[in-house]
Amino acid sequence: MGNRLNKIVDFEDLKWTPLIKGFDLAPVDGDLNAEGGPFLLSLRGADRAKIPAHWHPTDENITVLKGTLLVGMGETFDETKLQAMNAGNFVSVPKEMRHFAMSKGETIVQVHGSGPFQANWVNPSEVQPPDAAPRSNGEATLVIHAKEGKLPNFRQDRKEKCDELKPTDADAGPGAHSFTRRGGTVDAAFPTRRLSGALHSPWD
């Protein structure tokens, strides 16, 4: 049967990418974008981080590895509908079923299924972009993963003390484009169109 242990993935080697506010994603195995191909990924959530109501085009199979994932079904995030999944618990969410979630404590879950892995948001305005990581020189960086190298458009929702928005040379992984705002933060910059895919920005 050959050596079936030739592809051990060490948790410490996972490459985490900010997904939405409070949640990071790391591919573990397979191609998340391949039609009908198997995939395995990990999601890491900060305490009380929320995933707004959404659905997937394929079944989503979730196993909690650490912490507690609170899961609810419906078109709108409602804490009264949340059910607790503790470490070791498993749930299979059928394709196109509207659902939402929140982490309790630092939470890590494993998701497997058949690609493509896509999140379709019921109300995109509820999706908050990931927090920008501060840099040593005081700048803040927002990483956008755009499909096929296309960059989203940006709009400014409120005034900020920012001098410029420019590309940087930061290596954020395949298909990523990193932007830096000098003199301010990036939390008011949002893409204006939806992008789909595992590591692509889910915002409108």
Secondary structure, 3 states (H helix, E strand, C coil): CCCCCCCCCCHHHCCCEEEECCEEEEEEEECCCCCCCEEEEEEEECCCCEEEEEECCCCEEEEEEEEEEEEEECCCCCHHHCEEEECCCEEEECCCCCEEEEEEEEEEEEEEEECCCCCEECCHHHCCCCCCEECCCCCEEEEEECHHHCCCCEEECCCCCCCCEEECCCCCCCCEEEEEECCCCCCCEEECCCCCCCCCCCCC
